[in-house]
């Protein structure tokens, strides 16, 4: 199947735009690679420190440079349900690598925070910056230069992007990502939403709400809705960084452990020799396009309009929201997973899962097959599902047809002809909106602005009964430079109540919504942010606004002459102290715009003349 013309055009545009940065990145990647195992560059003193505590047989392998050494970088902690299963993975990995003739070392841990715990709390203002913190922690773990490949253990929101950004800054090393899997299904998503809205209306007690939430989030594993965490897992599959179908196998099962062992063996296989597959070459322009297509076709998280931009940047690749919008106009939505439907990821996996999605998209020309993956055979090799055979992981072709057409459909019969992610533009800047969960009748809102400067102010107005009307809530000073760009998902139940009462409501903000962005239209990531002089800061209460997701418009309907004379009103922002926020002042001061990934790092510097002369 030939590649779809829109996918081809966007790919070519990205390759052209990225050419100089990608060349500089790959040149430095080759320079970082050593002939033979990486640790041959170390002195005897360095090396002795690196294996001093190792068992004798492993130490002998390291001492004699006989076998590759695999780094384990893990986001384990036992507070996060998604990451608690990683506790036992290093022992599985060490044994699998040792049995295959190599050595595995736990290179370092990275922080892992949960947006589900910090929603609406001061700690959420550290969340986005935890991504770059994780990238830096990954770099520290790999900086010893003892390693020939990496195994990266992570699942959730900022954690997988942070691990991958860190890995790409060591792009000469192969990388395999190791998931932990989702928790088993609990309370249905529809019932959970109903109870949250009843609580927001004051019709249920906190005890009632806590009981419902505990039935929803009830055990080890990833939350089962299709937010950023599970979108991460879909993207790792589409980028060929997972073993096929590994994303959604539940933890604590024999198949989960067998997949972990198989991932360890695969990392060893691609560490050197003919199978050598450095992650910096694996993640190229076509791989990034595949990731965007997978995100759009499954209704994934809006957070990846930040994270994929930052991941690409780490590999010397430049993408922007025009690329997302162009692909979204062509790529059909073929999965319905909450909040874009009633099913959870366990239902999605049972219906055919990632392997069926990839095959559908490849067959229709929406994805590039001619890419490197950790299997080294093109992306079509990942159109498979794992099973247990004699205690080991084995693979068979993904199901020929969906097991549930209400959850997973086909390109020929999609749930929507587009990917449900729109670029909005107008006199307020540029923003993104996810429409896949928003009913068509709610996608255009023309109403007066109500301006807020905090989530707390909005909720106070809601509880006081001041919002029972048509309006567009404008939440300012929520961008990365202002307060770290927290998610604003805590506002969703209240907005949902007002919409259900028949009011035309929407949210416009320079902050983020959750990966579970739902039924209320939300124009998010407005760029430039208000603190950087963005025109969103010129709005006043009562200004008429238009949010039109179908036409791609976000504008203040204020006479042009008046708009040109407006100045932002002085606002005293809260002091960013407490809950560790003062430690992140340098992040707020140096972070880039949302459309550039809200990243604290830059594209690879272009090659200097002396570097060109000494390039490999």
C-alpha positions as CSV (number, residue, x, y, z in Angstrom):
1,X,0.0,0.0,0.0
2,X,1.4,3.4,-1.0
3,X,1.6,6.0,1.7
4,X,-1.3,8.4,2.1
5,X,-0.6,11.7,0.4
6,X,-1.1,13.8,3.5
7,X,1.1,11.6,5.6
8,X,3.7,11.7,2.8
9,X,3.5,15.5,2.6
10,X,3.8,16.1,6.3
11,X,6.7,13.6,6.5
12,X,8.6,15.4,3.7
13,X,8.0,18.8,5.3
14,X,9.4,17.5,8.7
15,X,12.4,16.0,7.0
16,X,13.1,19.3,5.2
17,X,12.6,21.5,8.2
18,X,14.8,19.3,10.4
19,X,17.6,18.6,8.0
20,X,20.4,20.7,9.6
21,X,19.5,19.8,13.2
22,X,19.1,16.1,12.4
23,X,22.4,16.0,10.7
24,X,24.1,17.6,13.7
25,X,22.4,15.1,16.0
26,X,23.4,12.0,14.0
27,X,27.0,13.3,13.6
28,X,27.4,13.6,17.3
29,X,25.7,10.2,17.8
30,X,28.3,8.5,15.7
31,X,31.1,10.2,17.5
32,X,29.8,9.0,20.9
33,X,29.8,5.4,19.8
34,X,32.9,3.3,20.7
35,X,34.2,0.3,18.8
36,X,33.3,-2.8,20.9
37,X,31.6,-2.4,24.3
38,X,31.2,1.1,25.6
39,X,33.2,0.7,28.8
40,X,36.4,0.1,26.9
41,X,36.7,3.9,27.0
42,X,37.0,3.8,30.8
43,X,40.3,3.7,32.8
44,X,41.0,0.7,35.1
45,X,40.1,2.9,38.1
46,X,36.8,3.9,36.5
47,X,36.0,0.3,35.6
48,X,36.9,-1.1,39.0
49,X,34.5,1.4,40.6
50,X,31.8,0.4,38.2
51,X,31.7,-3.3,39.0
52,X,33.1,-3.3,42.6
53,X,29.8,-4.7,44.2
54,X,29.0,-7.1,41.4
55,X,28.9,-11.0,41.8
56,X,32.1,-12.7,40.7
57,X,30.9,-14.1,37.4
58,X,29.3,-10.9,36.3
59,X,32.4,-9.0,37.4
60,X,34.6,-11.3,35.3
61,X,32.5,-10.6,32.2
62,X,32.8,-6.9,32.8
63,X,36.5,-7.1,33.5
64,X,37.3,-9.1,30.4
65,X,35.0,-7.0,28.1
66,X,33.4,-10.2,27.0
67,X,29.8,-9.2,26.9
68,X,27.5,-6.1,26.7
69,X,26.3,-4.5,29.9
70,X,22.6,-3.4,29.9
71,X,21.5,-0.4,32.0
72,X,18.2,-0.6,33.9
73,X,16.7,2.8,34.4
74,X,13.5,2.6,36.4
75,X,10.7,4.8,37.6
76,X,9.7,2.4,40.3
77,X,7.9,3.6,43.4
78,X,5.2,1.9,45.4
79,X,2.8,4.8,45.7
80,X,2.0,4.9,42.0
81,X,-0.2,1.9,41.1
82,X,1.3,1.9,37.6
83,X,4.9,1.7,38.8
84,X,4.6,-0.5,41.8
85,X,4.9,-3.7,39.6
86,X,8.4,-2.5,38.6
87,X,9.7,-3.5,42.0
88,X,10.5,-7.1,40.9
89,X,11.5,-6.4,37.3
90,X,15.3,-5.9,37.9
91,X,15.7,-9.4,39.2
92,X,13.8,-10.8,36.1
93,X,16.0,-8.7,33.8
94,X,19.3,-9.6,35.5
95,X,18.6,-13.3,35.2
96,X,17.4,-13.1,31.6
97,X,20.5,-11.1,30.5
98,X,22.9,-13.3,32.5
99,X,21.4,-16.5,31.0
100,X,21.9,-14.9,27.5
101,X,25.5,-14.2,28.2
102,X,25.4,-10.5,29.3
103,X,25.3,-8.4,32.4
104,X,22.5,-6.1,33.6
105,X,23.1,-3.3,36.1
106,X,20.5,-1.1,37.8
107,X,21.9,2.2,36.5
108,X,19.6,4.6,38.3
109,X,16.1,5.5,39.4
110,X,14.1,8.5,38.1
111,X,11.3,10.3,39.9
112,X,7.7,9.4,39.1
113,X,4.8,11.6,40.2
114,X,1.1,11.0,39.6
115,X,-1.1,13.7,38.1
116,X,-4.1,11.8,39.5
117,X,-2.9,12.5,43.0
118,X,-1.9,16.1,42.4
119,X,-4.9,17.3,40.4
120,X,-6.0,20.6,41.8
121,X,-3.2,20.7,44.3
122,X,0.0,22.8,44.4
123,X,2.1,19.8,43.6
124,X,0.6,19.7,40.1
125,X,2.8,22.8,39.3
126,X,5.8,20.5,39.4
127,X,4.2,17.9,37.0
128,X,5.2,19.1,33.6
129,X,8.8,20.0,34.7
130,X,9.1,16.5,36.1
131,X,9.4,15.3,32.5
132,X,12.7,17.2,32.0
133,X,13.8,16.3,35.5
134,X,13.4,12.6,34.5
135,X,15.3,13.2,31.3
136,X,18.2,14.7,33.4
137,X,18.0,11.9,35.9
138,X,18.2,9.4,33.0
139,X,21.3,11.2,31.7
140,X,22.9,11.0,35.1
141,X,22.2,7.2,35.3
142,X,23.9,6.7,31.9
143,X,26.7,9.1,32.4
144,X,29.0,6.5,33.8
145,X,29.5,5.1,30.3
146,X,29.4,1.6,31.6
147,X,26.6,0.5,29.3
148,X,25.9,-0.8,25.8
149,X,22.1,-0.5,25.8
150,X,19.3,0.6,28.1
151,X,16.1,-0.9,29.4
152,X,13.7,1.9,30.5
153,X,10.9,1.0,33.0
154,X,8.1,3.6,33.0
155,X,4.5,4.0,32.2
156,X,2.8,7.3,33.2
157,X,2.3,10.8,32.0
158,X,5.7,12.7,32.0
159,X,7.7,9.6,32.8
160,X,7.9,7.8,29.5
161,X,8.5,11.0,27.6
162,X,11.2,12.0,30.1
163,X,12.9,8.6,29.8
164,X,12.8,8.7,26.0
165,X,14.2,12.3,25.9
166,X,17.0,11.1,28.2
167,X,17.7,8.1,26.1
168,X,17.8,10.1,23.0
169,X,20.5,12.3,24.5
170,X,22.5,9.0,24.7
171,X,21.2,8.1,21.2
172,X,24.2,5.9,20.4
173,X,22.8,3.3,22.9
174,X,20.0,1.0,21.9
175,X,16.9,1.3,24.0
176,X,14.0,-1.0,24.8
177,X,11.0,0.3,26.8
178,X,9.4,-2.1,29.3
179,X,5.8,-1.5,30.4
180,X,4.1,-2.8,33.5
181,X,0.5,-3.1,32.2
182,X,-2.9,-1.8,33.3
183,X,-4.8,-2.7,36.4
184,X,-7.8,-5.0,35.9
185,X,-11.1,-3.2,35.1
186,X,-13.0,-1.7,38.1
187,X,-16.1,0.5,38.2
188,X,-17.3,1.5,34.7
189,X,-16.1,4.9,33.4
190,X,-19.7,6.1,32.9
191,X,-20.7,5.4,36.4
192,X,-17.5,7.1,37.7
193,X,-18.3,10.2,35.8
194,X,-21.9,10.2,37.0
195,X,-20.8,10.0,40.6
196,X,-18.2,12.7,40.2
197,X,-20.9,15.1,38.8
198,X,-23.3,14.2,41.6
199,X,-20.6,15.1,44.1
200,X,-19.9,18.4,42.3
201,X,-23.6,19.2,42.6
202,X,-23.5,18.5,46.4
203,X,-25.7,15.4,46.1
204,X,-23.2,12.9,47.4
205,X,-20.8,13.0,50.4
206,X,-17.1,12.8,50.2
207,X,-17.3,9.3,51.7
208,X,-19.5,8.3,48.7
209,X,-17.1,9.8,46.3
210,X,-14.1,8.1,47.9
211,X,-15.7,4.7,47.8
212,X,-16.5,5.1,44.1
213,X,-12.9,6.3,43.3
214,X,-11.5,3.4,45.3
215,X,-13.6,1.0,43.1
216,X,-12.2,2.6,40.0
217,X,-8.5,2.8,41.1
218,X,-8.3,-0.5,43.0
219,X,-5.1,-2.3,42.4
220,X,-1.6,-2.5,40.8
221,X,-1.2,-1.3,37.3
222,X,-2.0,1.7,35.1
223,X,-5.3,3.5,35.4
224,X,-7.5,2.0,32.7
225,X,-8.8,5.1,30.9
226,X,-7.1,6.3,27.8
227,X,-5.3,9.3,29.3
228,X,-1.6,10.2,28.9
229,X,-0.2,7.1,30.6
230,X,-1.9,4.7,28.2
231,X,-1.3,7.0,25.2
232,X,2.4,6.7,26.1
233,X,2.0,3.0,25.8
234,X,0.3,3.2,22.4
235,X,3.1,5.4,21.2
236,X,5.9,3.1,22.3
237,X,4.2,0.4,20.3
238,X,3.8,2.6,17.3
239,X,7.4,3.7,17.5
240,X,8.7,0.2,17.7
241,X,10.2,0.6,21.2
242,X,8.1,-2.1,22.9
243,X,8.0,-5.7,22.1
244,X,4.8,-6.2,20.1
245,X,1.6,-6.1,22.2
246,X,3.4,-5.6,25.5
247,X,1.6,-2.5,26.5
248,X,-1.7,-3.8,27.9
249,X,-0.8,-7.1,29.6
250,X,-1.8,-6.9,33.2
251,X,0.9,-7.0,35.9
252,X,1.5,-10.0,38.2
253,X,0.8,-12.5,35.4
254,X,3.2,-15.1,33.9
255,X,2.9,-13.4,30.5
256,X,3.9,-10.1,31.9
257,X,7.0,-11.5,33.5
258,X,7.8,-13.5,30.3
259,X,7.6,-10.2,28.3
260,X,9.9,-8.5,30.7
261,X,12.5,-11.3,30.3
262,X,12.1,-11.2,26.5
263,X,12.6,-7.4,26.5
264,X,15.9,-7.9,28.4
265,X,17.1,-10.5,25.9
266,X,16.2,-8.2,23.0
267,X,18.1,-5.3,24.5
268,X,21.2,-7.6,24.7
269,X,20.7,-8.7,21.1
270,X,20.6,-5.2,19.6
271,X,23.4,-3.8,21.8
272,X,26.2,-4.7,19.4
273,X,27.2,-6.6,16.2
274,X,25.0,-6.9,13.1
275,X,21.8,-6.2,15.1
276,X,23.1,-2.9,16.6
277,X,20.1,-0.5,16.7
278,X,20.9,2.8,18.4
279,X,17.7,4.6,19.6
280,X,18.9,7.9,18.0
281,X,18.6,6.3,14.6
282,X,15.5,4.3,15.4
283,X,13.6,7.5,16.3
284,X,13.6,9.4,13.0
285,X,11.1,11.6,11.2
286,X,9.0,8.7,9.9
287,X,8.9,7.2,13.4
288,X,7.6,10.5,14.8
289,X,4.9,10.7,12.2
290,X,3.9,7.1,13.0
291,X,3.6,8.2,16.6
292,X,1.3,11.2,15.8
293,X,-0.9,9.0,13.6
294,X,-1.2,6.4,16.3
295,X,-2.2,9.1,18.8
296,X,-4.8,10.6,16.5
297,X,-6.3,7.3,15.3
298,X,-7.0,6.2,18.9
299,X,-8.1,9.5,20.4
300,X,-5.0,9.9,22.6
301,X,-4.0,12.5,25.1
302,X,-3.6,16.2,24.2
303,X,-0.5,16.2,26.4
304,X,1.4,14.7,23.5
305,X,1.1,17.9,21.5
306,X,3.8,18.9,24.1
307,X,5.6,15.7,24.7
308,X,6.0,14.5,21.1
309,X,7.3,17.9,20.2
310,X,9.9,17.6,23.0
311,X,10.8,14.0,22.1
312,X,11.3,14.9,18.5
313,X,13.5,17.9,19.5
314,X,15.7,15.6,21.5
315,X,16.5,13.7,18.3
316,X,17.0,16.8,16.2
317,X,13.6,16.7,14.6
318,X,11.3,19.8,14.4
319,X,7.5,19.3,14.5
320,X,4.7,21.7,15.3
321,X,0.9,21.9,15.7
322,X,0.4,22.4,12.0
323,X,1.8,18.9,11.5
324,X,-0.7,17.5,14.1
325,X,-3.6,19.4,12.5
326,X,-2.8,18.3,9.0
327,X,-2.5,14.7,10.0
328,X,-5.6,14.9,12.1
329,X,-7.6,16.1,9.0
330,X,-6.7,12.9,7.2
331,X,-6.3,10.2,9.8
332,X,-9.6,8.4,10.9
333,X,-10.5,7.7,14.5
334,X,-10.8,3.9,14.8
335,X,-10.8,3.3,18.6
336,X,-13.4,4.3,21.2
337,X,-11.7,4.2,24.7
338,X,-12.8,6.4,27.6
339,X,-13.1,9.4,27.5
340,X,-13.9,9.0,23.8
341,X,-16.2,6.0,24.5
342,X,-17.3,3.7,27.3
343,X,-14.6,1.1,27.1
344,X,-11.3,0.9,29.0
345,X,-7.9,-0.3,27.7
346,X,-8.5,-3.9,28.8
347,X,-11.6,-3.9,26.5
348,X,-9.5,-2.3,23.8
349,X,-6.8,-5.0,24.2
350,X,-9.3,-7.8,24.1
351,X,-10.9,-6.4,21.0
352,X,-7.5,-6.7,19.1
353,X,-5.4,-4.0,20.7
354,X,-2.3,-2.3,19.4
355,X,-1.4,-5.0,16.8
356,X,-4.7,-4.7,15.0
357,X,-4.5,-0.8,15.1
358,X,-1.0,-0.8,13.5
359,X,-2.0,-3.3,10.8
360,X,-5.1,-1.3,9.9
361,X,-3.1,1.9,9.6
362,X,-0.3,0.3,7.7
363,X,-2.7,-1.4,5.3
364,X,-4.4,1.9,4.6
365,X,-1.1,3.8,4.0
366,X,-1.4,6.0,7.1
367,X,1.9,4.7,8.7
368,X,5.4,4.1,7.5
369,X,6.5,0.5,7.5
370,X,10.1,1.3,6.4
371,X,11.3,2.3,9.8
372,X,13.8,0.7,12.3
373,X,12.4,-0.9,15.4
374,X,13.8,-2.9,18.2
375,X,13.0,-6.0,16.2
376,X,14.8,-4.6,13.2
377,X,12.2,-5.7,10.6
378,X,10.0,-2.7,10.0
379,X,6.8,-1.8,11.8
380,X,4.7,-4.6,10.3
381,X,6.6,-7.0,12.5
382,X,4.8,-5.3,15.4
383,X,1.3,-6.2,14.1
384,X,1.2,-9.1,16.5
385,X,0.0,-10.2,20.0
386,X,1.9,-12.0,22.6
387,X,1.0,-15.3,24.3
388,X,2.6,-17.7,26.7
389,X,4.2,-20.8,25.2
390,X,6.1,-23.3,27.4
391,X,6.6,-20.5,30.0
392,X,8.1,-18.0,27.5
393,X,6.7,-15.1,25.5
394,X,5.7,-16.0,21.9
395,X,3.8,-14.1,19.2
396,X,1.1,-14.7,16.7
397,X,-0.5,-12.3,14.1
398,X,-3.0,-9.8,15.5
399,X,-6.6,-10.8,15.2
400,X,-7.9,-10.6,11.6
401,X,-11.1,-8.7,12.8
402,X,-12.0,-6.7,15.9
403,X,-13.6,-8.6,18.7
404,X,-15.8,-5.6,19.5
405,X,-16.6,-3.2,16.7
406,X,-17.9,-0.7,19.2
407,X,-14.5,-0.4,20.7
408,X,-12.1,-1.0,17.8
409,X,-13.2,-0.5,14.2
410,X,-11.5,-0.2,10.8
411,X,-10.3,2.5,8.5
412,X,-13.1,1.6,6.2
413,X,-15.7,2.1,8.9
414,X,-14.2,4.6,11.3
415,X,-15.9,6.3,14.3
416,X,-14.9,9.6,12.8
417,X,-13.3,10.6,9.5
418,X,-10.7,12.7,11.3
419,X,-8.4,12.3,14.3
420,X,-10.3,14.7,16.6
421,X,-7.4,17.0,17.3
422,X,-7.8,20.6,16.0
423,X,-5.5,23.6,15.8
424,X,-7.3,26.8,16.8
425,X,-6.1,30.2,15.6
426,X,-7.2,33.8,15.9
427,X,-6.5,37.0,17.7
428,X,-5.9,35.1,20.9
429,X,-3.0,33.1,19.6
430,X,-2.7,29.4,18.8
431,X,-4.3,26.5,20.8
432,X,-5.2,22.9,20.5
433,X,-8.6,21.2,21.2
434,X,-9.5,17.6,21.4
435,X,-12.9,17.0,19.8
436,X,-13.2,13.3,19.7
437,X,-15.1,13.2,23.0
438,X,-17.1,16.4,22.4
439,X,-20.5,16.0,20.7
440,X,-20.9,18.0,17.5
441,X,-23.5,20.3,19.0
442,X,-21.0,21.5,21.6
443,X,-18.1,22.1,19.3
444,X,-19.0,25.8,18.6
445,X,-19.5,28.1,21.6
446,X,-20.1,31.8,21.2
447,X,-20.5,33.4,24.6
448,X,-19.2,36.1,27.0
449,X,-15.9,35.6,28.6
450,X,-15.6,35.1,32.4
451,X,-11.9,35.6,33.4
452,X,-10.3,33.7,36.2
453,X,-6.7,33.6,37.5
454,X,-6.9,30.4,39.5
455,X,-8.8,27.1,39.6
456,X,-9.9,28.0,43.1
457,X,-11.6,31.2,41.9
458,X,-13.5,29.3,39.3
459,X,-14.7,26.7,41.8
460,X,-15.8,29.4,44.3
461,X,-17.9,31.0,41.6
462,X,-19.4,27.6,40.7
463,X,-20.3,26.7,44.3
464,X,-21.8,30.1,44.7
465,X,-24.2,29.5,41.8
466,X,-22.7,32.3,39.7
467,X,-22.0,30.3,36.6
468,X,-25.5,29.1,35.7
469,X,-25.5,30.7,32.3
470,X,-23.7,30.6,28.9
471,X,-20.0,31.6,29.1
472,X,-16.5,30.8,28.1
473,X,-14.2,30.4,31.2
474,X,-10.9,32.0,30.5
475,X,-8.3,30.7,33.0
476,X,-5.1,32.8,32.7
477,X,-1.6,32.6,34.0
478,X,-1.5,28.8,33.8
479,X,1.3,28.5,31.2
480,X,4.8,26.9,31.8
481,X,6.5,30.2,32.6
482,X,3.7,31.3,35.0
483,X,3.3,28.2,37.2
484,X,4.5,25.2,35.4
485,X,1.4,24.6,33.3
486,X,-0.7,22.4,35.6
487,X,-3.5,20.2,34.4
488,X,-6.9,21.6,35.0
489,X,-8.9,18.4,35.0
490,X,-10.3,19.3,38.5
491,X,-12.6,21.7,36.6
492,X,-14.1,19.1,34.4
493,X,-17.0,17.8,36.7
494,X,-18.2,21.4,37.3
495,X,-18.1,22.3,33.6
496,X,-19.8,19.0,32.8
497,X,-22.7,19.8,35.2
498,X,-23.2,23.2,33.6
499,X,-23.2,21.7,30.1
500,X,-25.7,19.0,31.2
501,X,-28.0,21.8,32.5
502,X,-28.2,23.1,29.0
503,X,-25.7,26.0,29.2
504,X,-23.2,26.6,26.4
505,X,-19.9,26.5,28.2
506,X,-16.2,26.1,27.2
507,X,-12.7,26.5,28.7
508,X,-9.9,28.6,27.2
509,X,-6.5,28.5,28.9
510,X,-2.8,28.7,28.5
511,X,-2.6,25.7,30.8
512,X,-3.3,22.0,30.2
513,X,-6.2,19.7,30.6
514,X,-5.8,16.1,31.6
515,X,-5.0,13.4,29.1
516,X,-8.6,12.5,29.9
517,X,-10.0,15.6,28.3
518,X,-13.7,15.0,27.9
519,X,-17.0,16.2,26.7
520,X,-16.6,20.0,27.4
521,X,-14.8,21.9,24.6
522,X,-11.5,23.1,25.9
523,X,-9.0,25.3,24.0
524,X,-5.7,24.6,25.8
525,X,-2.0,25.3,25.6
526,X,-2.8,28.8,24.3
527,X,0.4,30.2,22.9
528,X,2.0,32.7,23.6
529,X,1.0,32.3,27.2
530,X,-0.2,35.3,29.1
531,X,3.0,35.8,31.1
532,X,4.9,35.9,27.8
533,X,2.7,38.7,26.5
534,X,0.1,36.5,24.9
535,X,-3.1,38.3,23.8
536,X,-5.3,36.1,26.0
537,X,-4.3,38.5,28.8
538,X,-6.2,41.3,27.1
539,X,-9.6,39.7,27.7
540,X,-12.1,41.3,30.1
541,X,-15.2,39.8,31.7
542,X,-18.1,40.2,29.2
543,X,-16.1,40.2,26.0
544,X,-17.8,38.1,23.4
545,X,-15.7,35.1,22.3
546,X,-15.9,32.5,19.6
547,X,-14.5,29.0,20.0
548,X,-15.3,27.1,16.8
549,X,-13.6,23.7,16.8
550,X,-15.0,22.8,13.4
551,X,-13.6,25.9,11.7
552,X,-10.5,26.2,13.8
553,X,-11.2,29.6,15.2
554,X,-10.4,31.1,18.6
555,X,-11.0,34.8,18.9
556,X,-12.2,37.7,21.0
557,X,-15.0,39.4,19.1
558,X,-13.9,42.9,20.2
559,X,-13.7,45.8,17.7
560,X,-10.2,45.8,16.1
561,X,-9.6,49.5,17.1
562,X,-10.5,48.7,20.8
563,X,-8.4,45.5,20.8
564,X,-5.4,47.3,19.4
565,X,-5.5,49.8,22.3
566,X,-5.9,47.2,25.1
567,X,-3.3,46.6,27.7
568,X,-3.2,43.7,30.1
569,X,-4.5,44.4,33.5
570,X,-2.0,44.3,36.4
571,X,-2.3,41.0,38.2
572,X,-0.4,39.9,41.3
573,X,0.5,36.3,40.8
574,X,1.0,33.9,43.7
575,X,4.5,33.5,45.0
576,X,5.8,30.1,43.7
577,X,6.9,28.6,47.1
578,X,5.8,25.6,49.0
579,X,5.5,22.0,48.0
580,X,8.9,22.3,46.4
581,X,7.9,24.9,43.8
582,X,10.7,27.2,44.6
583,X,13.2,24.6,43.5
584,X,11.8,24.8,40.0
585,X,12.2,28.5,39.5
586,X,14.9,27.9,36.9
587,X,12.6,25.7,34.9
588,X,9.9,28.4,34.8
589,X,12.5,31.0,33.8
590,X,14.0,29.0,30.9
591,X,11.1,26.9,29.5
592,X,10.1,27.4,25.9
593,X,6.6,27.9,24.5
594,X,4.0,25.1,24.5
595,X,4.2,24.6,20.8
596,X,7.9,24.0,21.1
597,X,7.3,21.3,23.7
598,X,7.4,23.5,26.8
599,X,11.0,22.2,27.1
600,X,13.9,23.5,29.1
601,X,16.4,22.2,26.5
602,X,17.1,23.3,22.9
603,X,17.4,21.6,19.6
604,X,20.9,20.1,18.9
605,X,23.3,23.0,18.1
606,X,24.2,23.1,14.5
607,X,27.7,21.8,13.6
608,X,30.6,24.2,13.8
609,X,33.3,24.2,11.2
610,X,35.8,22.2,13.4
611,X,33.1,19.6,14.0
612,X,32.4,19.2,10.3
613,X,36.1,18.7,9.7
614,X,36.3,16.0,12.3
615,X,33.0,14.3,11.7
616,X,33.0,10.5,11.4
